[in-house]
Amino acid sequence: MEKVSNKKFYIGGLLVSLVLAGFVSFYASSHPDGLEKVAEEVGFLETAKDPATAGSALADYGVAGVENERASVGVAGVIGVAATGVVATGLFIYLGKRKKS
């Protein structure tokens, strides 16, 4: 069995993440999550307020200004993967340099 290099492994992981976030995420369940379901059942859902980020560009699992819902969800997923990757890479580089010194 051939050993896969770290670079190939990370690129493969990134591609799988982008496909899942960009295409497969649209097929996620549209049913309420656990907290929302309990809030409906108990009867305090009506008291919920919009979050402070409700008007932001990436609110409600979509991208503001993108009319096609499928594209909006996909683009939001790709942006999320990219942002997470940038933060994680920066953190790994910082911690790696800190450990060496």
Buried (B, 14 or more C-beta within 10 A) or exposed (E): EEEEEEEEEEEEEEEEBBBEBBBEBBEEEEEEEEEEEEBEEEEEBEEEEEEEEEEEEBBBBBBEEBEEEEBBBBBBBBBBBBEEBEEEEEEEEEEEEEEEE
